[in-house]
Structures are given as structure tokens and as C-alpha cells.
């Protein structure tokens, strides 16, 4: 395990490269599978972070040096091996299918996070739109559902 001084030296070394990439990587939006310069830089930034962690670096130290939060850096490292979601087609689900699923998810959410994320993945795999499902669940955004979906997908790999 690296000493604190070694971690600081490693953070300083990687910070130079990471800082240069963050300016462009932060402009990448949409699916990680998108083919664009910003997405290529974003993927390179994620690879750099994974290499940094594998060498024993501290994401907290690196985050302080490049002006990014620990959760943002950790998310990139944790999801590096998770394949991006495929481009989805329009949901074929009927409007009457959403209320029972939304009610079930709201109940499961109170019991177990693990089961909640698994149920979100199950609904997504059945073709339900997470955006529509969020509306029926009373959420302002589908982001928490996509977060749960990705957590369930990470567990499966």
C-alpha cells in the first residue's frame, strides 16, 4: 500500500493529465456509446482514472487537485466495465401498464434498495420507459431510476 507521500506524488502526476482531459470530457453528454470527440476524451479520462486507482491513488486527493468531487470520479471508475445502455427504441408499453408497476416500485423502495434496483431493471427489460415510469411514481426526474438500473446492471457483471 502506498504511503501518503507516494499517494500525493501520484495524485500530482495524474492531475496534470486529468486536468487537461476534464475540460473536454465534461462536454460529453448523452449515451456513453456516442461517437464524438468529447466522448472519446471522456472515455480516455475514465481509463486514466481506472489506471490511477489501480496504482493505488486516492480519488479524494485527485479530486481536490482537478476540482471534481469524489462521487463523480468514483462513478466513472465503478461503471468503467459496465457496457453503455443500447440506444432504446420507443416504448411499446401501454399507458395502463405503468400505474401497477409504479405502485409496486414505490412499495419495494421502502423495503430494500437491492430489490428496488432489481425491480427497476426488470421493468426496463420489459420495455417500460423509465421517464414515463418516473412520472407515474411522482418523481421529478428519471435519474434515480437510471441510477438504480445501472447499479443492478453492475451487480450482474
PyMOL commands that set and color helices and strands:
alter all, ss='L'
color gray80, all
select helices_A, chain A and resi 4-25+37-54+59-66+70-78+96-109+113-125+130-137+143-156
alter helices_A, ss='H'
color red, helices_A
deselect
rebuild
show_as cartoon
